[in-house]
């Protein structure tokens, strides 16, 4: 299917199925799975969100992914990534190391398992940049990531585990 150095970036609003899809991809391709929500999950699997720790949670996730990439591991990272700049650290490191990258957008609405407040959801929806918009914005900026083996944008509904 693909070479051993790949990074999947799974993005979507809360309740869009990104964690579920990321876990399936990680299992199918023997990849590490990282997301900021893991920071809020204890060793017994209990989730306890603290808004004051959101920056620490994203730093935890970023460090984990970058460490895995630097050890030539397959990686799946799933977070909201509402705007392209939120993926920049991952894309920069993947570029530096010659990774293939798939950016998968989850667009379903299954309901948030973390009870994200409606106001927070509305703010995320307002700043959302779709994969199509992101891809159009990248036209002419390919030189920013010259060492990426691939940069693919896909919708989660179109994902084929055997392609």
MDTraj code that builds the backbone (N, CA, C; nanometers):
import mdtraj as md
import numpy as np

residues = "UNK UNK UNK UNK UNK UNK UNK UNK UNK UNK UNK UNK UNK UNK UNK UNK UNK UNK UNK UNK UNK UNK UNK UNK UNK UNK UNK UNK UNK UNK UNK UNK UNK UNK UNK UNK UNK UNK UNK UNK UNK UNK UNK UNK UNK UNK UNK UNK UNK UNK UNK UNK UNK UNK UNK UNK UNK UNK UNK UNK UNK UNK UNK UNK UNK UNK UNK UNK UNK UNK UNK UNK UNK UNK UNK UNK UNK UNK UNK UNK UNK UNK UNK UNK UNK UNK UNK UNK UNK UNK UNK UNK UNK UNK UNK UNK UNK UNK UNK UNK UNK UNK UNK UNK UNK UNK UNK UNK UNK UNK UNK UNK UNK UNK UNK UNK UNK UNK UNK UNK UNK UNK UNK UNK UNK UNK UNK UNK UNK UNK UNK UNK UNK UNK UNK UNK UNK UNK UNK UNK UNK UNK UNK UNK UNK UNK UNK UNK UNK UNK UNK UNK UNK UNK UNK UNK UNK UNK UNK UNK UNK UNK UNK".split()
xyz = np.array([
    [0.0814, -0.1189, 0.0000],
    [0.0000, 0.0000, 0.0000],
    [0.0860, 0.1256, 0.0000],
    [0.1812, 0.1373, 0.0910],
    [0.2634, 0.2578, 0.1014],
    [0.3948, 0.2228, 0.1680],
    [0.4895, 0.3155, 0.1592],
    [0.6174, 0.2899, 0.2247],
    [0.6006, 0.2955, 0.3763],
    [0.7067, 0.2684, 0.4473],
    [0.6959, 0.2586, 0.5927],
    [0.6909, 0.3935, 0.6621],
    [0.7352, 0.4998, 0.5977],
    [0.7368, 0.6312, 0.6615],
    [0.6135, 0.7107, 0.6194],
    [0.5087, 0.7001, 0.7004],
    [0.3898, 0.7760, 0.6687],
    [0.3286, 0.8365, 0.7932],
    [0.2604, 0.9464, 0.7706],
    [0.1881, 1.0181, 0.8746],
    [0.0464, 1.0428, 0.8250],
    [-0.0514, 0.9983, 0.9021],
    [-0.1906, 1.0312, 0.8762],
    [-0.2295, 1.1421, 0.9728],
    [-0.2862, 1.2479, 0.9204],
    [-0.3427, 1.3546, 1.0026],
    [-0.4938, 1.3450, 0.9847],
    [-0.5625, 1.3041, 1.0895],
    [-0.7076, 1.2877, 1.0854],
    [-0.7681, 1.4057, 1.1585],
    [-0.8509, 1.4815, 1.0868],
    [-0.9040, 1.6059, 1.1411],
    [-1.0554, 1.6089, 1.1298],
    [-1.1168, 1.6808, 1.2208],
    [-1.2619, 1.6952, 1.2176],
    [-1.3108, 1.7576, 1.3460],
    [-1.4339, 1.8031, 1.3424],
    [-1.4948, 1.8617, 1.4612],
    [-1.5237, 1.7521, 1.5637],
    [-1.5439, 1.7886, 1.6897],
    [-1.5793, 1.6878, 1.7899],
    [-1.7026, 1.6081, 1.7459],
    [-1.6935, 1.4780, 1.7603],
    [-1.8057, 1.3919, 1.7244],
    [-1.8095, 1.3528, 1.5780],
    [-1.7042, 1.3834, 1.5023],
    [-1.7034, 1.3542, 1.3584],
    [-1.6504, 1.2144, 1.3260],
    [-1.6009, 1.1434, 1.4253],
    [-1.5491, 1.0085, 1.4043],
    [-1.3992, 1.0002, 1.3852],
    [-1.3283, 1.1091, 1.4155],
    [-1.1842, 1.1096, 1.3889],
    [-1.1077, 1.0112, 1.4770],
    [-1.1405, 1.0017, 1.6039],
    [-1.0695, 0.9072, 1.6912],
    [-1.0951, 0.7636, 1.6480],
    [-1.2185, 0.7334, 1.6133],
    [-1.2535, 0.5987, 1.5687],
    [-1.1772, 0.5633, 1.4419],
    [-1.1769, 0.6549, 1.3452],
    [-1.1050, 0.6300, 1.2204],
    [-0.9551, 0.6179, 1.2460],
    [-0.9001, 0.7056, 1.3287],
    [-0.7566, 0.7010, 1.3576],
    [-0.7174, 0.5678, 1.4205],
    [-0.7980, 0.5176, 1.5099],
    [-0.7687, 0.3879, 1.5725],
    [-0.7716, 0.2756, 1.4691],
    [-0.8669, 0.2824, 1.3757],
    [-0.8759, 0.1800, 1.2703],
    [-0.7525, 0.1853, 1.1803],
    [-0.7117, 0.3053, 1.1435],
    [-0.5931, 0.3196, 1.0582],
    [-0.4688, 0.2696, 1.1316],
    [-0.4552, 0.3086, 1.2585],
    [-0.3388, 0.2660, 1.3366],
    [-0.3321, 0.1135, 1.3469],
    [-0.4459, 0.0501, 1.3685],
    [-0.4483, -0.0964, 1.3782],
    [-0.4179, -0.1609, 1.2437],
    [-0.4746, -0.1053, 1.1371],
    [-0.4560, -0.1638, 1.0037],
    [-0.3116, -0.1549, 0.9560],
    [-0.2413, -0.0484, 0.9951],
    [-0.1063, -0.0258, 0.9436],
    [0.0019, -0.0300, 1.0510],
    [-0.0336, -0.0844, 1.1677],
    [0.0623, -0.0971, 1.2777],
    [0.1331, 0.0348, 1.3035],
    [0.0534, 0.1386, 1.3216],
    [0.1046, 0.2736, 1.3444],
    [0.0744, 0.3188, 1.4869],
    [0.1541, 0.4124, 1.5345],
    [0.1247, 0.4758, 1.6636],
    [0.0103, 0.5738, 1.6445],
    [-0.0758, 0.5829, 1.7453],
    [-0.1870, 0.6783, 1.7408],
    [-0.1696, 0.7798, 1.8527],
    [-0.1740, 0.9063, 1.8137],
    [-0.1609, 1.0157, 1.9102],
    [-0.2761, 1.1138, 1.8933],
    [-0.3233, 1.1679, 2.0045],
    [-0.4182, 1.2786, 2.0019],
    [-0.4128, 1.3511, 2.1357],
    [-0.4484, 1.4781, 2.1338],
    [-0.4433, 1.5596, 2.2558],
    [-0.5319, 1.5025, 2.3655],
    [-0.6433, 1.4412, 2.3286],
    [-0.7340, 1.3839, 2.4299],
    [-0.6671, 1.2784, 2.5168],
    [-0.5625, 1.2154, 2.4668],
    [-0.4930, 1.1136, 2.5460],
    [-0.4317, 1.1733, 2.6725],
    [-0.3987, 1.2997, 2.6665],
    [-0.3430, 1.3699, 2.7821],
    [-0.4421, 1.3702, 2.8987],
    [-0.5699, 1.3737, 2.8663],
    [-0.6751, 1.3820, 2.9677],
    [-0.7302, 1.2458, 3.0087],
    [-0.6699, 1.1386, 2.9589],
    [-0.7177, 1.0037, 2.9877],
    [-0.6206, 0.9348, 3.0828],
    [-0.6721, 0.8867, 3.1947],
    [-0.5839, 0.8217, 3.2919],
    [-0.5579, 0.6763, 3.2534],
    [-0.4769, 0.6077, 3.3315],
    [-0.4367, 0.4707, 3.3002],
    [-0.5539, 0.3722, 3.3027],
    [-0.6655, 0.4126, 3.3637],
    [-0.7855, 0.3273, 3.3667],
    [-0.8814, 0.3600, 3.2527],
    [-0.8435, 0.4544, 3.1659],
    [-0.9277, 0.4896, 3.0530],
    [-1.0317, 0.5965, 3.0825],
    [-1.0235, 0.6579, 3.2003],
    [-1.1190, 0.7630, 3.2373],
    [-1.0741, 0.8968, 3.1799],
    [-1.1674, 0.9663, 3.1166],
    [-1.1385, 1.0945, 3.0517],
    [-1.1846, 1.2077, 3.1428],
    [-1.0925, 1.3008, 3.1701],
    [-1.1272, 1.4163, 3.2525],
    [-1.0620, 1.5400, 3.1913],
    [-1.1411, 1.6129, 3.1142],
    [-1.0936, 1.7315, 3.0449],
    [-1.0775, 1.8479, 3.1411],
    [-0.9698, 1.9244, 3.1218],
    [-0.9478, 2.0469, 3.1965],
    [-0.9025, 2.1526, 3.0963],
    [-0.9883, 2.2514, 3.0718],
    [-0.9602, 2.3544, 2.9712],
    [-0.8287, 2.4269, 2.9984],
    [-0.7883, 2.4349, 3.1244],
    [-0.6626, 2.5020, 3.1584],
    [-0.5405, 2.4267, 3.1064],
    [-0.5576, 2.2992, 3.0730],
    [-0.4462, 2.2156, 3.0289],
    [-0.4438, 2.1908, 2.8786],
    [-0.5264, 2.2630, 2.8016],
    [-0.5354, 2.2345, 2.6583],
    [-0.4019, 2.2558, 2.5874],
    [-0.3285, 2.3595, 2.6229],
    [-0.1972, 2.3820, 2.5601],
    [-0.1012, 2.2687, 2.5942],
    [-0.1019, 2.2254, 2.7188],
    [-0.0155, 2.1143, 2.7601],
    [-0.0538, 1.9860, 2.6866],
    [-0.1836, 1.9659, 2.6645],
    [-0.2300, 1.8462, 2.5941],
    [-0.1804, 1.8450, 2.4501],
    [-0.1872, 1.9594, 2.3843],
    [-0.1401, 1.9656, 2.2456],
    [0.0122, 1.9541, 2.2376],
    [0.0817, 2.0081, 2.3351],
    [0.2278, 1.9941, 2.3396],
    [0.2658, 1.8472, 2.3608],
    [0.1947, 1.7784, 2.4491],
    [0.2157, 1.6353, 2.4735],
    [0.1999, 1.5569, 2.3426],
    [0.0940, 1.5874, 2.2701],
    [0.0663, 1.5191, 2.1439],
    [0.1746, 1.5495, 2.0409],
    [0.2086, 1.6749, 2.0264],
    [0.3106, 1.7151, 1.9290],
    [0.4442, 1.6484, 1.9593],
    [0.4854, 1.6487, 2.0857],
    [0.6123, 1.5849, 2.1237],
    [0.6104, 1.4356, 2.0914],
    [0.4989, 1.3703, 2.1222],
    [0.4879, 1.2267, 2.0950],
    [0.4977, 1.1943, 1.9475],
    [0.4269, 1.2726, 1.8661],
    [0.4294, 1.2500, 1.7217],
    [0.5691, 1.2765, 1.6656],
    [0.6288, 1.3870, 1.7036],
    [0.7616, 1.4209, 1.6513],
    [0.8652, 1.3172, 1.6931],
    [0.8569, 1.2688, 1.8154],
    [0.9477, 1.1630, 1.8596],
    [0.9288, 1.0374, 1.7742],
    [0.8042, 1.0002, 1.7496],
    [0.7774, 0.8812, 1.6681],
    [0.8293, 0.8992, 1.5258],
    [0.8080, 1.0175, 1.4684],
    [0.8578, 1.0441, 1.3333],
    [1.0104, 1.0361, 1.3291],
    [1.0747, 1.0886, 1.4310],
    [1.2209, 1.0862, 1.4363],
    [1.2766, 0.9457, 1.4547],
    [1.1918, 0.8534, 1.4951],
    [1.2318, 0.7134, 1.5071],
    [1.1764, 0.6302, 1.3913],
    [1.1386, 0.6991, 1.2823],
    [1.0911, 0.6351, 1.1585],
    [0.9722, 0.5435, 1.1801],
    [0.8837, 0.5829, 1.2702],
    [0.7635, 0.5035, 1.2953],
    [0.6478, 0.5539, 1.2103],
    [0.5532, 0.4661, 1.1861],
    [0.4280, 0.5040, 1.1223],
    [0.3429, 0.5735, 1.2279],
    [0.2755, 0.6817, 1.1892],
    [0.2035, 0.7618, 1.2881],
    [0.0677, 0.8058, 1.2346],
    [-0.0297, 0.8034, 1.3242],
    [-0.1619, 0.8605, 1.3000],
    [-0.1866, 0.9603, 1.4117],
    [-0.2159, 1.0853, 1.3757],
    [-0.2495, 1.1859, 1.4762],
    [-0.3892, 1.2364, 1.4452],
    [-0.4739, 1.2416, 1.5477],
    [-0.6115, 1.2891, 1.5278],
    [-0.6424, 1.3968, 1.6302],
    [-0.6756, 1.5128, 1.5773],
    [-0.7186, 1.6276, 1.6577],
    [-0.8149, 1.7079, 1.5710],
    [-0.8715, 1.8136, 1.6258],
    [-0.9648, 1.8916, 1.5451],
    [-0.8955, 1.9573, 1.4272],
    [-0.7791, 2.0162, 1.4455],
    [-0.7062, 2.0827, 1.3372],
    [-0.8015, 2.1685, 1.2535],
    [-0.8656, 2.2659, 1.3162],
    [-0.9644, 2.3471, 1.2452],
    [-0.9024, 2.4343, 1.1371],
    [-0.7754, 2.4715, 1.1556],
    [-0.7057, 2.5578, 1.0589],
    [-0.5722, 2.4952, 1.0191],
    [-0.5284, 2.5226, 0.8969],
    [-0.4039, 2.4593, 0.8488],
    [-0.2823, 2.4825, 0.9377],
    [-0.2653, 2.6004, 0.9945],
    [-0.1447, 2.6264, 1.0742],
    [-0.1349, 2.5326, 1.1939],
    [-0.2478, 2.4756, 1.2377],
    [-0.2450, 2.3831, 1.3512],
    [-0.1752, 2.2512, 1.3165],
    [-0.1561, 2.2253, 1.1878],
    [-0.0870, 2.1043, 1.1411],
    [0.0590, 2.1323, 1.1062],
    [0.1003, 2.2564, 1.1147],
    [0.2306, 2.2981, 1.0638],
    [0.3480, 2.2220, 1.1255],
    [0.3497, 2.2036, 1.2570],
    [0.4615, 2.1320, 1.3203],
    [0.4744, 1.9901, 1.2650],
    [0.3593, 1.9251, 1.2439],
    [0.3601, 1.7882, 1.1926],
    [0.4078, 1.7836, 1.0477],
    [0.3577, 1.8757, 0.9661],
    [0.3977, 1.8799, 0.8254],
    [0.5458, 1.9152, 0.8097],
    [0.5925, 2.0082, 0.8909],
    [0.7334, 2.0485, 0.8842],
    [0.8252, 1.9317, 0.9184],
    [0.7928, 1.8593, 1.0233],
    [0.8772, 1.7462, 1.0634],
    [0.8682, 1.6320, 0.9621],
    [0.7483, 1.6059, 0.9123],
    [0.7318, 1.5017, 0.8106],
    [0.8108, 1.5375, 0.6850],
    [0.8096, 1.6648, 0.6488],
    [0.8865, 1.7116, 0.5341],
    [1.0360, 1.6918, 0.5573],
    [1.0817, 1.7307, 0.6747],
    [1.2242, 1.7191, 0.7070],
    [1.2723, 1.5748, 0.6965],
    [1.1849, 1.4815, 0.7306],
    [1.2229, 1.3407, 0.7359],
    [1.1797, 1.2614, 0.6124],
    [1.1188, 1.3273, 0.5137],
    [1.0802, 1.2597, 0.3903],
    [0.9638, 1.1638, 0.4038],
    [0.8641, 1.2002, 0.4813],
    [0.7447, 1.1178, 0.5024],
    [0.6409, 1.1415, 0.3938],
    [0.5545, 1.0442, 0.3745],
    [0.4310, 1.0616, 0.2988],
    [0.3245, 1.1036, 0.3992],
    [0.2369, 1.1954, 0.3599],
    [0.1354, 1.2478, 0.4516],
    [-0.0025, 1.2391, 0.3872],
    [-0.0970, 1.1888, 0.4631],
    [-0.2372, 1.1874, 0.4237],
    [-0.3129, 1.2726, 0.5236],
    [-0.3872, 1.3703, 0.4748],
    [-0.4714, 1.4530, 0.5604],
    [-0.6152, 1.4126, 0.5332],
    [-0.6781, 1.3542, 0.6329],
    [-0.8128, 1.2995, 0.6170],
    [-0.9103, 1.3836, 0.6986],
    [-1.0133, 1.4310, 0.6311],
    [-1.1142, 1.5156, 0.6943],
    [-1.2379, 1.4328, 0.7268],
    [-1.2752, 1.4318, 0.8540],
    [-1.3968, 1.3637, 0.8991],
    [-1.5099, 1.4674, 0.9047],
    [-1.6194, 1.4380, 0.8379],
    [-1.7271, 1.5369, 0.8264],
    [-1.8607, 1.4893, 0.8827],
    [-1.8648, 1.3706, 0.9365],
    [-1.9904, 1.3198, 0.9932],
    [-2.0207, 1.3896, 1.1257],
    [-2.1377, 1.3650, 1.1796],
    [-2.1762, 1.4222, 1.3086],
    [-2.2427, 1.3138, 1.3921],
    [-2.1614, 1.2465, 1.4735],
    [-2.2111, 1.1378, 1.5566],
    [-2.2462, 1.1848, 1.6975],
    [-2.2125, 1.3083, 1.7292],
    [-2.2323, 1.3602, 1.8649],
    [-2.1044, 1.3442, 1.9442],
    [-2.0670, 1.4474, 2.0141],
    [-1.9422, 1.4465, 2.0893],
    [-1.9524, 1.3590, 2.2131],
    [-1.8588, 1.2661, 2.2281],
    [-1.8564, 1.1823, 2.3479],
    [-1.8005, 1.2585, 2.4671],
    [-1.7424, 1.3767, 2.4421],
    [-1.6827, 1.4560, 2.5492],
    [-1.7704, 1.5746, 2.5900],
    [-1.8938, 1.5754, 2.5434],
    [-1.9877, 1.6826, 2.5806],
    [-1.9291, 1.8218, 2.5589],
    [-1.8766, 1.8453, 2.4399],
    [-1.8220, 1.9765, 2.4065],
    [-1.9364, 2.0770, 2.4063],
    [-1.9224, 2.1881, 2.4779],
    [-2.0298, 2.2881, 2.4832],
    [-2.0641, 2.3419, 2.3437],
    [-2.1911, 2.3722, 2.3227],
    [-2.2386, 2.4195, 2.1925],
    [-2.1655, 2.5458, 2.1467],
    [-2.1365, 2.6371, 2.2383],
    [-2.0661, 2.7598, 2.2015],
    [-1.9263, 2.7275, 2.1473],
    [-1.8579, 2.6339, 2.2112],
    [-1.7245, 2.5927, 2.1641],
    [-1.7356, 2.5278, 2.0263],
    [-1.8392, 2.4464, 2.0044],
    [-1.8606, 2.3833, 1.8740],
    [-1.8838, 2.4889, 1.7667],
    [-1.9645, 2.5893, 1.7976],
    [-1.9933, 2.6956, 1.7008],
    [-1.8661, 2.7713, 1.6626],
    [-1.7812, 2.7992, 1.7604],
    [-1.6553, 2.8687, 1.7324],
    [-1.5653, 2.7848, 1.6418],
    [-1.5603, 2.6540, 1.6670],
    [-1.4787, 2.5661, 1.5828],
    [-1.5341, 2.5614, 1.4406],
    [-1.6663, 2.5545, 1.4281],
    [-1.7286, 2.5523, 1.2953],
    [-1.6994, 2.6807, 1.2188],
    [-1.7003, 2.7929, 1.2875],
    [-1.6764, 2.9218, 1.2220],
    [-1.5345, 2.9343, 1.1689],
    [-1.4388, 2.8751, 1.2363],
    [-1.2997, 2.8881, 1.1906],
    [-1.2533, 2.7682, 1.1070],
    [-1.3441, 2.6741, 1.0791],
    [-1.3087, 2.5526, 1.0069],
    [-1.2622, 2.5836, 0.8655],
    [-1.1492, 2.5238, 0.8261],
    [-1.0984, 2.5301, 0.6891],
    [-1.1032, 2.3872, 0.6362],
    [-1.1852, 2.3654, 0.5349],
    [-1.2004, 2.2301, 0.4799],
    [-1.0727, 2.1854, 0.4097],
    [-1.0623, 2.0557, 0.3865],
    [-0.9478, 2.0039, 0.3112],
    [-0.9436, 2.0640, 0.1710],
    [-1.0600, 2.0822, 0.1100],
    [-1.0647, 2.1408, -0.0249],
    [-1.0075, 2.2823, -0.0234],
    [-1.0450, 2.3620, 0.0774],
    [-0.9920, 2.4982, 0.0886],
    [-0.8417, 2.4963, 0.1167],
    [-0.7992, 2.4053, 0.2028],
    [-0.6578, 2.3932, 0.2372],
    [-0.5773, 2.3541, 0.1131],
    [-0.6288, 2.2582, 0.0380],
    [-0.5594, 2.2127, -0.0828],
    [-0.5462, 2.3270, -0.1837],
    [-0.6537, 2.4052, -0.2027],
    [-0.6473, 2.5199, -0.2939],
    [-0.5436, 2.6213, -0.2457],
    [-0.5376, 2.6412, -0.1145],
    [-0.4418, 2.7377, -0.0588],
    [-0.2981, 2.6912, -0.0781],
    [-0.2760, 2.5615, -0.0893],
    [-0.1408, 2.5070, -0.1058],
    [-0.0884, 2.5213, -0.2483],
    [-0.1767, 2.5497, -0.3442],
    [-0.1323, 2.5647, -0.4828],
    [-0.0304, 2.6785, -0.4888],
    [0.0843, 2.6490, -0.5435],
    [0.1904, 2.7485, -0.5522],
    [0.2812, 2.7511, -0.4311],
    [0.2460, 2.6725, -0.3274],
    [0.3290, 2.6697, -0.2065],
    [0.3925, 2.5325, -0.1846],
    [0.3965, 2.4521, -0.2891],
    [0.4558, 2.3183, -0.2791],
    [0.5999, 2.3254, -0.2301],
    [0.6668, 2.4355, -0.2615],
    [0.8071, 2.4509, -0.2223],
    [0.8253, 2.4544, -0.0702],
    [0.7167, 2.4760, 0.0045],
    [0.7281, 2.4772, 0.1509],
    [0.7597, 2.3390, 0.2063],
    [0.7161, 2.2350, 0.1344],
    [0.7353, 2.0970, 0.1799],
    [0.7954, 2.0130, 0.0669],
    [0.9167, 2.0456, 0.0210],
    [0.9732, 1.9773, -0.0964],
    [1.0104, 1.8316, -0.0735],
    [1.0284, 1.7899, 0.0509],
    [1.0733, 1.6535, 0.0769],
    [0.9604, 1.5564, 0.1105],
    [0.8363, 1.6064, 0.1146],
    [0.7252, 1.5145, 0.1382],
    [0.7143, 1.4207, 0.0189],
    [0.7059, 1.2923, 0.0467],
    [0.6905, 1.1961, -0.0623],
    [0.5518, 1.2073, -0.1228],
    [0.4541, 1.2434, -0.0413],
    [0.3175, 1.2606, -0.0891],
    [0.2450, 1.3508, 0.0086],
    [0.1508, 1.4251, -0.0426],
    [0.0605, 1.5026, 0.0417],
    [-0.0764, 1.4844, -0.0199],
    [-0.1586, 1.4075, 0.0463],
    [-0.2890, 1.3709, -0.0070],
    [-0.3993, 1.4202, 0.0852],
    [-0.5050, 1.4733, 0.0269],
    [-0.6206, 1.5193, 0.1022],
    [-0.7380, 1.4277, 0.0699],
    [-0.8027, 1.3746, 0.1733],
    [-0.9147, 1.2841, 0.1505],
    [-1.0253, 1.3088, 0.2515],
    [-1.1460, 1.2713, 0.2112],
    [-1.2593, 1.2728, 0.3020],
    [-1.2666, 1.1350, 0.3675],
    [-1.3007, 1.1324, 0.4941],
    [-1.3052, 1.0057, 0.5679],
    [-1.4004, 0.9065, 0.5012],
    [-1.5094, 0.9539, 0.4429],
    [-1.6053, 0.8646, 0.3793],
    [-1.5470, 0.7941, 0.2570],
    [-1.4409, 0.8525, 0.2015],
    [-1.3781, 0.7956, 0.0823],
    [-1.2576, 0.7092, 0.1154],
    [-1.2251, 0.6963, 0.2436],
    [-1.1030, 0.6257, 0.2796],
    [-1.1159, 0.4769, 0.2520],
    [-1.0155, 0.4243, 0.1864],
    [-1.0095, 0.2830, 0.1525],
    [-0.8841, 0.2264, 0.2187],
    [-0.9005, 0.1322, 0.3073],
    [-0.7872, 0.0752, 0.3799],
    [-0.6966, -0.0089, 0.2915],
    [-0.7341, -0.0303, 0.1683],
    [-0.6535, -0.1172, 0.0816],
    [-0.5930, -0.0434, -0.0363],
    [-0.6004, 0.0915, -0.0341],
    [-0.5441, 0.1661, -0.1467],
    [-0.3963, 0.1901, -0.1278],
])
top = md.Topology()
chain = top.add_chain()
for i, resn in enumerate(residues, 1):
    res = top.add_residue(resn, chain, resSeq=i)
    for name in ("N", "CA", "C"):
        top.add_atom(name, md.element.get_by_symbol(name[0]), res)
traj = md.Trajectory(xyz[None], top)
